[in-house]
């Protein structure tokens, strides 16, 4: 049986590939456990300087595997338990936390439909390269559920509360073009170019100033929930950290010499 999630680290770039194409990369328990583990591994690995999250087949990820889910719900009813929904705590929350908080940039290469938790994982990335044939769908209300996979945090920050409420209350397919207009997709490319373009973006980030990227991620997250005064203090703290990095010194020297900097990621 093929791995449900593939993992590769080459030259500082960790590529995580959802690999259940026959099921449109729906998230069964095996896939959720594997995805959680490799995302956390990439976050903790100092050799990883950027992450590319993508998928095989015609879908990015359609969210929860409902065929498996209905069986688990039936077992819950028979046993008088509610353990099935613990997947949010055990799988989704750790995945999204690792994607958003790891001190390195994450690129989502969205090759097809991203729905439910699949959309949530794409939104948790720092940059989304989207195939022109792909789409997004919140999906949750359509199966009488509320948002998870961080979507109630990420979506309104990307498109505003009013638009987020619309997409969550009335789930529908959002085309790649509309996703770009709304601010969900950073870049839309022809479907045949998605793999190469997403890899190129991720590779560029893997070769960049990793300490500065980590600080940028932290400052954006901090600024979203703090006052201007508090954010200015955080910027001062993070700038001191970035300024002390080897990469900053490399960049300044290269600028003076009119050369292209070769960053070390530290």
N, C-alpha and C positions, 0 to 999 in steps of 0.2 A: 504494500500500500504506500502511495506517495505521501510525503510529509505534507501536512495541511498548511504549514508555513515554512518557507525557505529562508535561510539566513546565510549571508556571505559578507565577509569583510575584506576589502581589497583597497590598498593604498589609502587608508583612512576613511573610506566610505563603507558604511554598513547598509546593505540592501536587504530589506525585509519584504518578502513577496507572499501575499496570500495565495494559497494554491489549492483551492477546491473549485476549479472551473466548472465541473459538472453540476455543482450546486450554486453557481454564481457567487462563490466565495462566502456563502452563508456561514455564520459562526456557530458551529457546534461546540460542545464542551472541549473536545480535543483541540480544536483550532484556537479557542479562547485561551486555554492554558498555554499553548505553544507561543501564541502571539504575546501574551503577557511576559513570558519568560525571556523571549528574545529582545523585546523592547527594553526590558530592564537590564539585560546583558549589554545591549548597545549603550544605554545610558551610563553604565558603570565602567565601561571599557575605555581606558585613557587612549588607546590606539584609534578609537573611532572619533572622527572629527566632524562627521555629518551623517545623517541617516536619510535613506530613500525608502519610503513606504509605498509599495505598489502591488499589483495583482496580475495573475494570469487569467486568460479567457476574456469573455466579453463584458464582465462586470468587475467593478472594483470590490464592492462588498454590499450585499443586500441586507446586512444586519443579522439579527438572531435567526438561527435555523429553526423555523417554526414547525417543521416536521418532527424534529427531536423535541422541541419545546412542548408540543401538545402532549407527548407521551410523559414528559416529566411533570407537567401540570396534573395529569391523570393520577400519577403515582402520589403526588402531594395530597390530592383529594382523598385518595384511598387510605393514606397514612395519617391524614389530619395534620399535615405539616405545610409549610410554605417555603421550603428550602430552595425551590427552583429560582425564585427571584433573588437569592443571595448571589447570583452571578454578577449583579451590579457591584456588590462589595468585593467579591473575590476576583473578578476578571476586568470588568469595564473600568472601574475606578483606578486600579493600578496601572492599566494601559494608558489611560488619558493622563494621569499624573506623570508618568514617565515621559510621555511624548512632549508635554507642555513644559516640564520642569528640567529636563536634561540640559546640561550646559553646552549644548551643541545644536545647530539648526537641523530641523526635520522638514523634508520635502515630501509631499504626497503627489504621486503620479497617478492621477485618477483616469483610468483607462475606459471606464464604463459607468453604469449606474452605481451611485453611492447612496444607500438608504439606511435609515435607522442608525444603529451603532456604526455602520460603515461610513455614513456621512459624518457622524460624530468624530470618528478617528481622523478623517480627512480634515475636518475643521480644527482638530487639535494640532495639526502640523503648522509650521511657521510659514510655509509657502506651498501653493497648490498649482501644479501644472495639469491642465485638464484637456482631455481629448474633446474635439468639437462634437463628437457623437455621445459624450457622456451626459449624465444628468444627476441631480441631487433630489432627495425626497426625505423629509423628516420622518414620515411613516408612523410615528408612535401613536397618535390619536386614532389612526386608522385601525389599530388593533387594541383600542381602549387602554393605552398605556400613556404615561407621561414621559417627558424627555429624560434620557440618561446619556451615558458616554460623554458627559460634559457639555452637551449641546445647549442647555439653558444658560451656560456661562459663555461659551464661544460664539454662538450664533448672534445674540444681541450686540456683542462687541464688534462683530464684523459688519452687521447690516442695520443695527438699531433695534430698539425694543419693539416698535410697532410692526415693522416688517417681520421680525422674528416671531411675534405672536401670530401673525397671519399665516406664516408657513407651518407653524406648529399646530395651530387650531384647525387649519384646512390643508392637510398634506396634499401635495401635488408634485409632479415632476417639474423641476426647474432645469431648463436646458443649460448647456455650457455657456451659451451666449448671455442668457439672463443672469447666470451665476457670476459672470465677469462684470456685468453692469451693476449687480448688487454689491459686489466686493467680496464674493466668496471665492471665485477663481482669480488667481493672480495672472495667469497666462493660459490662453486657449490656443491649441495647435491642432492641425489635422491629425486624425486618429492614427494614421500610419507613422507619424513622427513623434508620437507621445513618448514611447520608450526612450528614444535617443535624446529628446529634449529634456525630459525629466532627469535622466542620468547626467546630462551635461550641466544642468542647474545644480544638482546635488554635488557633482564632482567639483564645480567651481567653489562651492561652499566648503567642501572638504579640504581644499587647498588654500583656504583663506585664513584670516586671523581668528582662531578659535576662541581665544579669551575675550576678544572684542564682541564676537557673536554671542557668547554666553551672557555677557553684560547687557547687550541689547535686548535679548530675550527677557532677562530679569527686569530691566528697566521698563519695558513695555507692560509686563504683567503687573509690576508694582504701581506704575502710573495710572492704570485703569481703576485702581481702588483707593487711591490716596490723594491728598490735597496737593496743590502746586508746591507749597513749602516743603512738605514731606518728600515729594518727588525730586525737588532740587537737591535735597540732602542725599537722597539715594543716588542721584546722578553723580554727585561729588564723590561718594564712596566708590561707585563702580568705575568712574573715570580714573581714580587713583589706581585701581586694580589693573585696568587696561593699560594705563601708562607705564606700569612697572613690568609689563610683559616683554619678552624677547621680541615678539612680533612687532610691537610698536617701535622699538629701536631699529629693527630691520626695515620697517616701512619708511621711517624718517631718513635713514641713510640712503635707501634706494631712491627716495624722492630727490634728495640733494644731488645724487649722482645721475639722475634721470634714467634710472634702471627699473626694471620690473621686480618688485619684491618677491622673494621666495620664502613663504612663511613656514614656521616650524610647528605652529599650533600650541605655542606655550609662551 
